[in-house]
Every structure is written in C-alpha cells, then in structure tokens.
C-alpha cells in the first residue's frame, strides 16, 4: 500500500482532475461537495490553472461551456439543488457536442431538501435533466478510489465521445476518507482538436461552436448523428461489477453507497445460506442492461436498493423486460438503509419466490 | 477480521481527529479502512460522530451501525449509541463527562476520567487521545507500536508543536489503570 494516501472522496476528485490535465474549475459553494472547490482554490493558482467561484451555478456552468469550446479540460461540481440550476447549460454543452465534467455529490431533495446523502437525482442525471434529445455518460463511484479513477475516466470519455460526462456521487462517498492510489499525472493536453475555438490568427476557417439550428431538417440530422454516437456508447461503454452472482438466485442491484451497504447484506445472506449476488452498475448511463438481462435467465428475482423513492428500479425492470419480479429497498431524504434492512428485503424477496 | 468503531461526543472534542488517528494508524499498518464523519450543521458544542472501519478484507459499508468499539465523550452519545453496540463489544466512557454507568451487561465497559486527566496534565484539549490510549491498551485492532508515525500523519505541519502533547496524551491513556 506504499502509494496510498488517505483522502476524502471530494478531495480525490479534485486531485485526480488536476492529474488528468484539468486546469479550469468553476463552481459555487454547496454542501456536501465543498471540499472539491476548496481543494481547487488551493491548488489551481499554484499550477497556472483557473479557480473561479462564480456568482451562481448558472454562471459557473456557462463558464464551463466557454472553456470546453476551446478544447481544454474543464469541470464544475455541485450538489443536487445546484445541479438543477446547471441543467440549461448542460443541455447547451451537450447540444454543442463539447466535452466537460460535471460532478454531482448528491443530497436529499426535492427543493432545497437537506444536506445528507441521497441518490434521488438518478432520473435527472440519466434521463436528461435539461431540455432536448441528449444524454450524459453517468459514472457512479462507490469508493474514494473510484472517485479518483472515474474522474480521470470521465475526462477521457468526454474527449472521446465529445459530450459532457457526469460523476454522480453522494454525500457519503464525498465526505468519507479511504486509502487511495492516485492516478498518474498527465500534462494538460491541447492536442489537435479539429473543432476547438482557439483563435485562427487568419490561418484557417473559423470553427463554430453552436447549439442553434433553426432549420429543422438540420437539427433532426444533428440529433440522429448524436444518437448514433450514443448507440455506440451503449454497446461499448456499459460498466458494472458482478459480486457473488455465479449461483445467485436473487440479484441485488445497487450503485454508489447503497452498493456498499448492500455488499454487507449480501454476505450476511450468504451466511444464512441464501443464494444472493449483486450487480453494481458503474455506468448509470449507459445502464448495464445486458448484464441484467443475462442474469434474468437464471435468477428468480431482483432487488433494487436505492437512496430514493425508487428511480433506478425502472431501468432494472426495463432491462429484464419484467420477466422477473423486481422489488425495492429504499430510504430517502438523506437517510441510509442499514445492512439489516437490506437483508430483511433479501429474505422477503427469496421467500416470495419459493 | 473487521472492527467497527464509533466515536461520538460534542463538536470541538476532537472526535473526527481521534478517528483520523485510527484511520492513519490503520493505513500505516497496511489495513483496509474507511473513515466517515457526521457532517452538517454541527459546530463547536453540537454533536459529532465518526465511523471508522478497519479490516483485513475490502470494506463494504463505511457506516457503523453496530459498533464493536464505542467511544463516547458525552451523555447524549451514550444514550443514543449504547443500544447499538454489538454483543460482546466494548464501550469506552469519558467518566468525567458522563456520570451514569453503561446499562448493557453484555458488553465490556471501561471508565476513564479522560477530561480530568487531560486537565491535570496540562493538555486540556486532548481527552480524546487519552481515551484512544486506553482503547489501544484494551483492544488489539491496531497496535500500540508505531503510534509516533500515526500522530505525525494526523498533526499537520502547521501544528507540529502538537506532536509531543498528542503522544503524551495517548501514553497517559495507555498507562491509565495499568
């Protein structure tokens, strides 16, 4: 463990972003993601980067839009109510086919809600929180190590597919400390991006970054092209972790902190002789539907464990085409289920299928 | 082996710091670990708690629901968490600040007048570390050896002068009643 350091999840995001070559951060303070901004405020001025606390979330996301247009790695972070404010800007970035990282360290909602951990922005993140036909790639870290790794991955995916990527964490993963091995530092790359707006100095045609298409045929065509890219992402980028699924009769589906809690419950259920496993979606969009459809061939039932009233469960049902019963274990508003609560639901799910 | 530790008290008593010390000790010993603070509107005088899990295997939930080790520095925390302690677990009580005994009979209990000891020894803010010294004497989930390195990792360079007094506090607790 020689290279491991203790860090909060939020700090791991910030350090990993810098190591991934991000030199521009724009944000507005909100609990429980404040450490991301605090870390950036400390580090960015020392490495020639930009840290800017904007006058609002809306300003911050539009600053991200601006830097993204120049082809440089850029990010913002916020928590649920703040991310709602950013939705217009996110839609514009998606509509302009630009790479950017948006971090949402979720808290309970709706409205101003609370400040304790939640996963109730699942719909907003995965179904397009802003207007129009678009998707974000949505990554769901469940450890401090994944906060670091997925931040780096998010920048790479954003560049590869020219779209905004969201890191969908929660207050627990943001606030907790775990040993983390940070990814290697990479130089900020301003590699050939044949779309970036960098000033022509009269040497080439202008590049134009825009999301306005008044001719409907053109806009439709743009959306068709974008969705061809999305189809490729759905085929190639769905990620998940499979835990004790080999002989499982019950499949728990959970991400982020809910998956950490569920893991304890799965192990406790195994000690009782119940054949239980877990599929942990790592990408929430694209959702690992194929893995769940495959599991549906052998398991008797699914249990969706979420810190919301039940949002991901809809994708679980779609993935298995309702071929198996899907039950729900939920807490909301900043509450987190205990492993015992998940275990009770596992027993119920197992009993219901005898 | 997995040990779940819950430290609870008032904000300002160094609850999170005590947790950080254990986390760093675990890191130096090459263990798996997680450290999770309560966060929110707490401030000096409000309630604070901190979950630390140390294990030889990858850690599932970082949230301590059933502590094997409970360290409490005020009465509301004992009232709130006593029932949650795993049967056979240990409860460490700052007996200067908490007058009532632990009601549970299926747990091991240790009463340390940590706040009084801290005041008598001229380190009034370090009752937390005195308690940890006693915890290390009575349990084996981290070793006493190498505490110097762990203290060095948690005391920031800005406050290097606190290195010696933290060590002193841990040793006081370790020797208490021994």
Interface residues (C-beta under 8 A of the other chain):
Chain A: X1 X4 X6 X31 X32 X115 X116 X171 X172 X175 X176 X177 X178 X179 X257 X260 X261 X263 X264 X267 X336 X338 X339 X340
Chain B: X20 X23 X24 X27 X30 X32 X33 X34 X35 X36 X37 X39 X40 X41 X59 X60 X61 X62 X63 X65 X153
